[in-house]
Amino acid sequence: MQLCQRHIGKRHLAVTIGVKKFELPMQVRWSDIDQNRHLRHSAYYDYGATTRIACFSQQGLTNLKFEEMRIGPVLFREEAVFKREIKFEDLVTVDLVVTRATQDFSRWSIRHHIYKEDRTVAAILNMDGAWIDMVKRKLAMPNDLIQNVFQDFPKAVGFEWIIKG
């Protein structure tokens, strides 16, 4: 088990690689707030995207690497289930787990939990994705690097392999 830490402001990113945990702390910003003085719905999706990209980058799948490979992740479905209100200046933590995938990781589903500071689940984000060839603009098969990285991503309790058919 390898544990990596990176400091982000006053908080730090704790990642257990190849085992069970990836979490990213976030400070709710004024620009994330809607007219009701709570987190606007689209900010939840932004937090999920930021967490996914941080996880990819931490594992070596940086934006530059994706450009070199001419491939990138693409989402087909993204949904949010809102559980508790998040307000301005709240500190939240977003995790990432893979819930389903094909054996070659050409298709995958990821879930994020957004936790309040007391670890109450404020929201759950679910998404289904794949890989796109950035030149042909068509779905692509992930190479060995991407497959190995996804193999090491945290898996959800109840993780399922998708059978191609």
Sequence and secondary structure as in RCSB ss.txt:
>XXXX:A:sequence
MQLCQRHIGKRHLAVTIGVKKFELPMQVRWSDIDQNRHLRHSAYYDYGATTRIACFSQQGLTNLKFEEMRIGPVL
FREEAVFKREIKFEDLVTVDLVVTRATQDFSRWSIRHHIYKEDRTVAAILNMDGAWIDMVKRKLAMPNDLIQNVF
QDFPKAVGFEWIIKG
>XXXX:A:secstr
 EEEEEEETTEEEEEEETTTEEEEEEE  GGGB TTSBB HHHHHHHHHHHHHHHHHHTT  HHHHHHHTEEEEE
EEEEEEE S  BTT EEEEE EEEEEETTSSEEEEEEEEEETTS EEEEEEEEEEEEETTTTEE    HHHHHHH
HHS EEEEEEEE   
